[in-house]
Amino acid sequence: MVATAIHNGHKVSQQALEMMAISEAGRLREEDPFTDRMVDFAQNHIIIQTSRFEVDINRSRDKAFYLKPEYAWGFKIWKEKPSHQIIEHSLQIYDDFYAGIERFFTELKNRVKRFVVFDVHNYNYRRECPGGPDGPDADPALNPEVNIGTGSMEREKWAWLVDAVSDNLRAFDFLGRRLDVRENVKFRGGWFVNWIHQTFPESACALAIEFKKFWMDEWTGELTEKVQLEAIRRALQSAADCAIKKLNSSGKS
């Protein structure tokens, strides 16, 4: 089991920060705060501290640097076009990450043959709502509390594992209720899980697990429901334990 928080980071290098037009609050809203605390249940957990606004690990390399507004929800990120040095610095972070993660996953594959990745994120669900922070919530039918992205995998090959994880999350006692867990409603998974499945097609089952920010204020980045955050961590641990049990007991390959 490997749990990752690749959009957790908020740090930006000084040279990039001086060129940024987007505010710190604006950056924080589009990052995935507190996912570091969601994934630390796993012995193997990977937490990125660099902001996605410096380099986005979850994009293909040609779009990992938000050079154009269309790469970043239409936001103006830069006061003027960043220098070649700033861009190359960001892409070096990207290259170093993927080189390191490929070595790690290769060692893991050689040691245990098959492994599961929980690529954990959280998402804004009130972006399009009229009235801003004081407006109504978005339609829950289109915004599950937990979105499991499986769009980059051979779904039939891993159905026995994906279904077990999904069912476990649905059955989890989340502070006296059940979570709304659905598959590929809001997101189908980003570049990272796609890369994992391309690079380790027979060994890795990577699930992009997105939590709606119902337990925090998506506008300010403030944690409003600490007890719910801790419950999310426990739910992920329960699902991870289930996944490992299924891997160990299954004769599938």
C-alpha positions in Angstrom: 0.0 0.0 0.0 1.2 3.5 -1.0 -0.8 6.6 -0.1 0.1 9.9 -1.8 -0.8 13.5 -1.3 0.7 15.1 -4.4 -1.3 18.3 -4.2 -0.8 18.9 -0.5 2.0 21.4 -1.0 1.9 25.2 -0.5 5.6 26.1 -0.8 6.8 28.2 -3.7 10.4 29.2 -4.4 11.3 32.8 -3.9 12.1 33.4 -7.6 8.7 32.1 -8.7 6.8 33.8 -5.9 8.1 37.2 -7.0 6.6 36.6 -10.4 3.2 35.4 -9.3 0.1 37.4 -9.8 -2.2 35.0 -8.0 -2.5 35.6 -4.3 -1.5 33.1 -1.6 -5.2 32.7 -0.7 -6.0 32.0 -4.3 -3.3 29.3 -4.5 -4.4 27.7 -1.2 -8.0 27.4 -2.5 -6.9 25.3 -5.5 -4.4 23.1 -3.5 -5.4 20.1 -1.4 -4.6 21.2 2.2 -4.7 18.5 5.0 -4.2 15.6 2.6 -0.9 15.0 4.3 -2.8 14.1 7.4 -5.2 11.9 5.4 -2.4 9.7 4.1 0.0 9.3 7.0 -1.8 6.1 8.1 0.2 4.2 5.4 3.7 3.0 6.1 4.5 4.1 2.6 3.2 7.6 2.1 4.4 10.3 -0.2 3.7 14.0 0.5 4.5 16.8 -1.9 5.4 20.1 -0.2 5.8 22.1 -3.4 2.7 23.9 -4.6 1.0 22.8 -7.8 1.4 26.4 -8.9 5.1 25.9 -9.1 4.8 22.5 -10.7 1.8 20.2 -11.0 2.9 16.6 -10.6 -0.6 15.5 -11.6 -0.3 16.9 -15.2 1.6 15.7 -18.2 5.0 17.3 -18.4 4.0 19.8 -21.1 1.2 21.2 -18.9 2.8 20.7 -15.5 3.9 24.4 -15.4 0.9 26.7 -15.5 2.2 28.9 -18.2 -1.2 29.7 -19.7 -4.4 30.6 -17.8 -6.3 27.7 -19.4 -3.9 25.3 -17.6 -5.2 26.8 -14.3 -9.0 27.3 -14.4 -8.5 30.6 -16.3 -6.6 32.3 -13.5 -3.8 34.8 -14.2 -0.9 33.1 -12.5 2.0 35.3 -13.6 2.6 39.0 -13.8 4.6 38.5 -17.0 5.9 35.4 -18.8 8.3 33.6 -16.4 11.9 33.3 -17.3 13.4 30.1 -18.8 15.2 29.6 -15.6 12.0 29.6 -13.5 10.3 27.1 -15.9 13.3 24.8 -16.0 13.6 24.8 -12.2 10.0 23.7 -12.0 10.3 21.0 -14.6 13.4 19.7 -12.9 11.3 19.1 -9.7 8.9 17.2 -12.0 11.5 15.1 -13.6 13.2 14.3 -10.2 9.8 13.2 -8.8 9.0 10.8 -11.6 12.5 9.4 -11.7 12.4 8.8 -8.0 8.9 7.4 -7.9 9.7 5.0 -10.8 12.7 3.6 -8.8 10.6 3.2 -5.7 7.7 1.5 -7.5 10.1 -0.8 -9.3 11.7 -1.9 -6.1 8.2 -2.4 -4.6 7.1 -4.5 -7.6 10.2 -6.7 -7.3 9.6 -7.2 -3.6 5.8 -7.7 -3.4 4.7 -8.2 -7.1 1.5 -6.2 -6.8 0.7 -3.0 -4.9 -2.1 -0.5 -4.4 -1.8 3.3 -4.6 -4.3 5.6 -3.0 -3.8 9.0 -4.7 -5.6 11.2 -2.3 -7.0 14.7 -3.1 -9.8 17.0 -2.0 -11.9 19.1 -4.3 -13.8 22.4 -4.4 -17.5 21.9 -5.0 -18.9 25.4 -4.7 -16.8 27.0 -7.4 -19.8 27.6 -9.8 -22.4 28.3 -7.1 -24.0 31.8 -7.3 -23.4 34.0 -4.2 -19.9 32.9 -3.5 -19.2 31.8 0.1 -22.7 32.8 1.2 -24.4 31.0 -1.7 -26.1 27.6 -1.7 -24.2 24.3 -1.9 -23.7 22.7 -5.2 -26.0 19.9 -6.4 -25.0 16.8 -4.3 -26.1 14.5 -7.2 -23.1 15.9 -9.1 -20.7 16.1 -6.2 -20.2 12.9 -4.3 -18.5 13.2 -0.9 -15.9 10.6 -2.2 -15.1 10.3 -5.9 -13.1 7.3 -6.9 -11.4 7.9 -10.2 -10.7 4.7 -12.2 -10.7 6.2 -15.7 -7.0 5.3 -16.5 -7.1 1.6 -15.5 -8.3 -1.6 -17.1 -11.4 -1.6 -15.0 -12.2 -5.3 -15.5 -8.8 -6.4 -14.5 -9.0 -4.7 -11.2 -12.7 -4.8 -10.5 -12.4 -7.3 -7.7 -10.1 -4.9 -5.8 -11.8 -1.6 -6.8 -15.2 -2.8 -5.8 -13.9 -4.1 -2.4 -12.3 -0.7 -1.7 -15.5 1.2 -2.8 -17.8 -1.1 -0.7 -15.5 -0.7 2.3 -15.6 3.1 2.1 -19.4 3.0 1.7 -19.9 0.7 4.7 -17.5 2.6 7.0 -19.2 4.1 10.1 -18.4 7.8 9.4 -19.4 9.4 12.7 -22.7 7.6 12.7 -23.6 7.8 9.1 -22.4 6.5 5.7 -20.3 8.4 3.1 -21.6 9.1 -0.4 -19.0 7.2 -2.4 -19.3 7.0 -6.2 -17.0 6.3 -9.2 -16.0 8.7 -12.0 -18.7 11.2 -11.3 -16.6 14.3 -10.7 -13.1 13.1 -11.8 -11.7 10.1 -13.6 -8.2 10.4 -12.2 -5.3 12.6 -13.3 -1.9 12.1 -14.9 -0.2 10.5 -12.0 -2.5 7.4 -11.8 -2.5 7.3 -15.6 1.4 7.2 -15.5 1.3 4.5 -12.9 -0.9 2.3 -14.9 1.1 2.9 -18.1 4.4 2.1 -16.3 3.3 -0.8 -14.1 0.3 -2.2 -15.9 0.5 -5.7 -14.4 1.5 -4.7 -10.9 -0.2 -1.5 -9.8 -3.8 -0.6 -9.0 -3.9 3.1 -8.5 -7.1 4.8 -7.3 -7.5 8.6 -7.4 -9.6 9.3 -4.3 -11.1 12.8 -4.1 -12.9 14.0 -1.0 -15.3 16.9 -1.4 -14.3 19.7 1.0 -17.4 19.3 3.1 -15.2 19.1 6.2 -13.4 22.4 5.6 -14.0 25.9 4.2 -13.0 25.7 0.6 -12.9 29.5 0.3 -10.4 30.1 3.1 -8.7 26.8 3.5 -9.6 26.7 7.1 -10.2 23.3 8.8 -13.7 23.6 10.3 -14.4 19.9 11.2 -11.3 18.3 12.7 -13.3 15.3 13.8 -14.4 14.7 10.3 -10.8 15.0 9.0 -9.7 12.3 11.5 -12.7 10.2 10.4 -11.6 10.4 6.8 -8.1 9.2 7.8 -9.7 6.2 9.5 -11.9 5.5 6.6 -8.9 5.4 4.3 -7.0 3.2 6.6 -10.0 0.8 6.7 -10.1 0.7 2.9 -6.4 0.2 2.7 -6.6 -2.7 5.1 -9.3 -4.2 3.0 -7.3 -3.8 -0.2 -4.2 -5.5 1.3 -6.4 -8.4 2.5 -7.8 -8.8 -0.9 -4.4 -8.7 -2.5 -3.1 -11.3 -0.1 -6.0 -13.6 -0.5 -6.6 -13.4 -4.2 -5.0 -15.7 -6.8 -5.7 -13.1 -9.6 -2.8 -11.6 -11.4 
